[in-house]
Amino acid sequence: MDKSFASDWALIQAFLAVADCGSLSAAARRTGQSQPTLGRQIRQLEQNLNASLFTRHARGLALSAHGQAILPHARKMQAAMRDIDLTVAGRDADLSGTVRITASQVVAQYILPSVIAALRQDYPTIAIELVATDSTDNLLFREADIAVRMYRPQQLDIVTRHLGGIRIAVCAAQSYLDRHGVPQSVDDLRDHALVGYDQSDLILQGMQALGVTASPEWFATRCDDQPTYLELVRAGCGIGFMQEMLIRRDPMIRTLDLGFDIPPLPVWLAAPSATRHTPRVALVWTALEQWLAPFIS
């Protein structure tokens, strides 16, 4: 019994990372640790529990029966540590320190740098960590203090505020339009090269909502990475669908009026309720509300 309780939190974290990711290599990328370190931690936990927690297969590691049995209890430990962390953070009254912000690649690359520069100028004691990702970071596990989301988070214990929407426009590089002409309607798009997404079906869903029966074959060029998508349109690969505020600042790209409006992309701020009102998080939250306003309709 003593051996069972000899397993410290670091070993449980390693177990959860491997269980979630399915391999040591993927878990190493997620945690920032090396594969050998994670391997040693898993072996130490297995030794402490006197049980094999994973089985090897062609694609990596799968939970054994023992691993599946302890997984719910490890999750409870994770939740308890999260609550402890949030409780302590929520009582931090110091204005100096670090605030970690997560946002989509487009927002992080094209909007937030100027916002963060202004914030740092006014409040030099606050350090900012910016995570540019289109994946969903878990606010409740302190992967970020504030998130700028393009959807409303549904997790419990999360405070949210709807800031408005970013307008989406049909657009193309002037170089493309000079070669192929300017479409005047949705039907004209069938005669043009379109730039779409690869794995994401967001553009397809938007077109279908407007009554346009589209398929992936419509897109002559496909890419899910948003900054690269912008450059593909900018280079003249075809007609694309982009945030209007990016088009306005780029003289090489022209907005097209095809007779319909695309619903704006909603913008939400989100933060754990336990830390939302700590002084430095509250200050950054307010700054984001103020300085994001010019980009949002």
C-alpha positions in Angstrom: 0.0 0.0 0.0 2.9 2.4 0.8 4.2 1.8 -2.7 0.9 2.8 -4.3 1.0 6.2 -2.5 4.7 6.7 -3.3 3.7 7.9 -6.8 4.1 11.6 -7.0 2.1 14.1 -9.1 4.8 14.3 -11.8 4.4 10.6 -12.5 0.7 10.9 -12.7 1.1 13.8 -15.1 3.3 11.7 -17.3 0.8 8.9 -17.3 -2.1 11.2 -18.3 0.0 12.8 -21.1 0.9 9.4 -22.6 -2.7 8.1 -22.1 -4.1 11.2 -23.9 -1.5 11.3 -26.7 -1.1 7.6 -27.4 2.7 7.6 -27.7 5.8 8.9 -25.9 6.8 11.1 -28.8 3.5 12.9 -28.9 3.4 13.2 -25.2 6.9 14.7 -25.2 5.9 17.3 -27.7 2.8 18.2 -25.6 4.6 18.4 -22.3 8.0 19.8 -23.5 9.8 16.9 -21.8 12.1 14.4 -23.5 10.9 10.9 -24.5 13.5 9.2 -22.2 12.3 11.3 -19.2 8.7 10.3 -19.9 9.7 6.7 -20.4 11.5 6.7 -17.0 8.5 8.3 -15.3 6.1 5.7 -16.7 8.4 2.8 -15.7 8.7 4.3 -12.2 4.9 4.6 -11.8 4.5 1.0 -13.0 7.1 -0.1 -10.5 5.4 1.9 -7.7 2.0 0.3 -8.6 3.5 -3.1 -9.5 1.3 -3.1 -12.6 1.8 -2.6 -16.4 -0.1 0.4 -17.5 0.4 0.4 -21.3 0.7 -2.1 -24.1 2.6 -1.5 -27.3 1.0 -1.6 -30.7 1.9 -0.5 -34.2 0.9 3.2 -33.7 2.3 3.7 -30.2 1.0 2.9 -26.7 -2.5 1.8 -25.5 -3.8 1.6 -22.0 -3.7 -1.8 -20.4 -6.5 -3.1 -18.2 -4.7 -1.7 -15.2 -4.1 1.6 -17.0 -7.8 1.9 -17.8 -8.7 1.1 -14.2 -6.6 3.9 -12.7 -7.3 6.5 -15.4 -10.5 7.9 -13.8 -8.6 8.3 -10.5 -5.8 10.0 -12.2 -8.3 12.4 -13.8 -9.6 13.2 -10.3 -6.1 14.0 -9.1 -5.6 16.2 -12.1 -8.9 18.1 -11.3 -7.9 18.5 -7.7 -4.5 19.9 -8.6 -6.2 22.2 -11.1 -8.5 23.5 -8.3 -5.6 24.0 -6.0 -3.7 25.9 -8.7 -6.6 28.1 -9.6 -7.4 28.8 -5.9 -3.9 30.0 -5.2 -3.8 32.0 -8.5 -7.1 33.6 -7.7 -5.7 35.1 -4.4 -2.7 36.6 -6.2 -3.1 40.4 -5.7 0.2 41.3 -7.3 -0.2 43.4 -10.5 3.2 42.2 -11.7 3.7 38.8 -13.2 2.8 36.8 -16.3 -0.5 36.6 -18.2 -0.8 33.8 -20.8 -3.1 34.5 -23.7 -4.2 32.0 -26.4 -5.7 33.0 -29.7 -6.1 31.8 -33.2 -3.1 32.1 -35.5 -4.7 34.9 -37.5 -5.7 37.0 -34.4 -2.3 36.2 -32.7 -0.3 37.2 -35.8 -2.2 40.1 -37.2 -4.1 41.7 -34.3 -2.6 41.0 -30.9 1.0 42.2 -31.5 0.0 45.9 -31.5 -2.4 45.3 -28.6 0.4 43.6 -26.5 2.9 46.3 -27.4 0.5 49.0 -26.1 -0.2 46.9 -23.0 3.5 46.4 -22.3 4.1 50.2 -22.7 1.4 51.1 -20.2 2.1 48.2 -17.8 5.8 47.1 -18.0 5.5 44.9 -14.9 3.1 42.5 -16.7 4.8 39.9 -18.9 2.7 38.4 -21.7 2.9 34.8 -23.1 1.1 34.5 -26.4 0.1 31.0 -27.7 -0.9 31.2 -31.3 -2.9 28.1 -32.1 -6.2 27.1 -33.7 -6.6 24.2 -31.3 -8.6 24.4 -28.1 -6.4 25.0 -25.0 -7.9 24.0 -21.7 -8.3 27.2 -19.6 -9.2 25.2 -16.5 -5.8 23.5 -16.5 -4.0 26.9 -16.7 -2.8 26.3 -20.3 -3.9 30.0 -20.7 -5.2 32.7 -18.4 -7.3 34.4 -21.2 -8.5 33.0 -24.5 -9.6 34.9 -27.5 -12.1 32.5 -29.2 -14.0 32.4 -32.4 -16.8 30.6 -30.6 -18.4 30.6 -27.1 -16.6 28.2 -24.8 -19.1 25.8 -23.1 -17.0 24.6 -20.2 -18.3 25.1 -16.6 -16.4 27.6 -14.4 -15.4 29.7 -17.4 -16.3 33.4 -17.6 -17.1 34.6 -21.2 -17.9 37.9 -22.9 -19.0 38.3 -26.5 -17.1 41.2 -28.1 -18.8 41.2 -31.5 -17.9 39.8 -34.8 -15.1 39.9 -37.4 -16.6 40.4 -40.9 -15.7 37.8 -43.5 -15.4 38.8 -47.2 -14.9 37.1 -50.5 -11.7 38.4 -52.0 -8.9 37.9 -54.5 -5.5 39.4 -55.4 -5.7 42.1 -58.0 -3.2 40.1 -60.1 -5.6 37.1 -60.2 -8.5 39.4 -61.2 -6.4 41.0 -63.9 -5.9 37.5 -65.5 -9.3 36.0 -65.0 -11.8 38.8 -64.6 -14.0 39.9 -61.7 -16.9 37.5 -60.8 -20.3 39.3 -60.4 -22.3 36.6 -58.6 -22.0 33.3 -56.7 -22.7 31.4 -59.9 -19.6 33.0 -61.5 -17.4 31.3 -58.9 -17.8 28.0 -60.8 -15.7 29.5 -63.5 -12.9 30.6 -61.2 -10.1 29.0 -59.1 -11.0 29.0 -55.4 -8.7 28.8 -52.4 -10.2 26.6 -49.7 -9.4 24.6 -46.6 -7.9 21.1 -46.6 -9.2 19.2 -43.6 -11.6 21.9 -42.2 -15.1 22.1 -43.8 -15.8 25.6 -42.4 -15.9 27.3 -45.8 -18.0 24.5 -47.3 -20.5 24.8 -44.4 -20.6 28.6 -44.9 -21.3 28.2 -48.6 -24.0 25.6 -48.0 -25.7 27.8 -45.5 -25.9 30.4 -48.2 -27.6 27.9 -50.5 -24.5 27.2 -52.6 -23.9 23.5 -53.2 -20.2 23.2 -53.0 -17.7 20.3 -52.6 -14.0 20.1 -51.9 -13.3 19.7 -55.6 -14.3 23.3 -56.1 -11.0 24.4 -54.4 -8.0 24.4 -56.7 -5.7 25.2 -53.8 -6.3 24.0 -50.2 -4.6 24.9 -46.9 -5.8 24.9 -43.3 -3.0 27.1 -41.9 -4.5 30.6 -41.8 -1.4 32.8 -42.4 -0.4 30.5 -45.3 -3.9 30.7 -46.6 -3.7 34.5 -46.7 -0.4 34.3 -48.6 -1.9 31.9 -51.2 -4.7 34.4 -51.9 -2.3 37.3 -51.9 0.0 35.5 -54.4 -3.0 35.1 -56.9 -3.9 31.4 -56.5 -7.6 32.2 -56.6 -10.6 33.6 -54.9 -10.7 33.1 -51.1 -12.7 33.9 -48.0 -10.9 36.1 -45.4 -11.3 38.3 -42.5 -12.2 41.8 -43.8 -9.8 43.6 -41.5 -6.8 41.7 -43.2 -8.0 42.7 -46.6 -8.3 46.4 -45.7 -4.7 46.6 -44.8 -3.4 44.8 -47.9 -3.4 46.9 -51.1 -2.8 43.7 -53.2 -6.1 42.1 -52.3 -9.5 43.3 -53.4 -12.9 42.6 -51.7 -15.6 41.2 -54.1 -19.3 42.0 -53.9 -21.2 38.9 -55.0 -24.6 40.0 -53.7 -24.6 38.2 -50.3 -23.3 38.8 -46.8 -21.3 36.2 -45.0 -22.2 35.9 -41.3 -19.4 37.5 -39.1 -17.0 35.4 -37.2 -17.9 35.8 -33.5 -15.2 36.9 -31.0 -15.3 35.9 -27.4 -13.0 36.5 -24.4 -12.9 33.6 -21.9 -11.1 33.0 -18.6 -11.4 30.7 -15.6 -13.8 32.2 -13.1 -11.3 31.5 -10.3 -8.7 33.9 -11.8 -10.7 36.2 -13.9 -10.7 39.0 -11.3 -7.1 38.8 -10.2 -5.6 42.2 -10.8 -3.2 41.5 -13.7 -5.7 39.2 -15.5 -8.5 41.7 -15.0 -6.3 44.4 -16.4 -5.3 42.5 -19.5 -8.9 41.4 -20.0 -10.1 45.0 -19.9 -7.2 46.0 -22.3 -8.3 43.3 -24.8 -11.9 44.5 -24.6 -10.7 48.0 -25.4 -8.0 47.4 -28.0 -9.8 44.6 -29.9 -12.8 46.9 -30.5 -11.4 48.6 -33.7 -11.1 45.2 -35.4 -14.6 44.0 -34.5 -18.0 45.1 -35.9 
